[in-house]
Amino acid sequence: MAELAVVVVNWDSGERVSRCVRSVFESAGDARLEVVIVDNDSRDGSADAAIAEFPQVRLIQNRDNRGFPSAANQGMRATDSEFVLLINPDAEVVARTLEGFLKVARDHPRAGVIGALTLNPDRTIYPSARRVPTLVQGFFHTTLGPFWPRNPWSRSYRMEEWDRRSERQVDWVSGSSVLLRRAALARVGLFDEAYFMYVEDMDLCTRMRDGGWEVWFSPELEIEHVGGTATAGKKRMTLEHSRSIYTFFVKHRSHGWRASLRPLAWAALRLRAAVVSWRRGEL
């Protein structure tokens, strides 16, 4: 019986999904794996190519693009191992082993979520473990970030004072490469499918911590993540990011008197989306 399920959500990721799956098997160590690709109606044949190379991998084929949270939940429901590793199709394991990452989880029995060290293609560290921003921090990060990326509020949000070479508890970690404990998911639930893409990882980690579980970051597994392979240049994804931030704000940060801030929050997020789209040439 597999002790680790690996779920890859794919959408037009080209040959990268095969490279991702190959890195998973090569880094398994002695861990017993079951690997599932959930394909969101890709048109580039990427999922079929991965299955042809790795026939032991199971394919769940959707007839439309259900978004990341819904597809990830499909993969998790289709497996029953003690732990689940979610990894993006444009990510690869580049150092250490899945067996060692599982040991970290067992060393921290209250850890519901563990994020891996994530590297950019140039080998710089991507800040995949972050703080859940306060209202003030979130406002200034949202409004100033597109113009002044290294402003104090954004730097604090990204925890830039920490080199990410040590294990520690954090508020949330990126879903691009994350280990989840099945027992914790049974208590707090899977991803909230109100999100289509983005912020569902921050939402899940927040619910984990509210439910008494811990969120950890560990450099015991190193992932290289290209990022945005299937979403680059798509204006819709920029808007989805803003919608997801707003969904999180309404769900977790706008109760009581803060509900009056919802119109301001929505206006600020739409303005940010417009600025980001303009700078990317999406308008």
Secondary structure as GFF3:
##gff-version 3
##sequence-region A 1 283
A	DSSP	beta_strand	4	10	.	.	.	ID=ss1
A	DSSP	alpha_helix	16	26	.	.	.	ID=ss2
A	DSSP	beta_strand	33	40	.	.	.	ID=ss3
A	DSSP	alpha_helix	46	53	.	.	.	ID=ss4
A	DSSP	beta_strand	58	62	.	.	.	ID=ss5
A	DSSP	alpha_helix	68	77	.	.	.	ID=ss6
A	DSSP	beta_strand	83	87	.	.	.	ID=ss7
A	DSSP	beta_strand	91	95	.	.	.	ID=ss8
A	DSSP	alpha_helix	98	107	.	.	.	ID=ss9
A	DSSP	beta_strand	111	119	.	.	.	ID=ss10
A	DSSP	beta_strand	125	126	.	.	.	ID=ss11
A	DSSP	beta_strand	129	130	.	.	.	ID=ss12
A	DSSP	alpha_helix	135	144	.	.	.	ID=ss13
A	DSSP	alpha_helix	152	157	.	.	.	ID=ss14
A	DSSP	beta_strand	168	169	.	.	.	ID=ss15
A	DSSP	beta_strand	172	173	.	.	.	ID=ss16
A	DSSP	beta_strand	177	181	.	.	.	ID=ss17
A	DSSP	alpha_helix	182	188	.	.	.	ID=ss18
A	DSSP	alpha_helix	200	210	.	.	.	ID=ss19
A	DSSP	beta_strand	214	225	.	.	.	ID=ss20
A	DSSP	alpha_helix	235	248	.	.	.	ID=ss21
A	DSSP	pi_helix	249	253	.	.	.	ID=ss22
A	DSSP	three_ten_helix	256	261	.	.	.	ID=ss23
A	DSSP	alpha_helix	262	280	.	.	.	ID=ss24
###
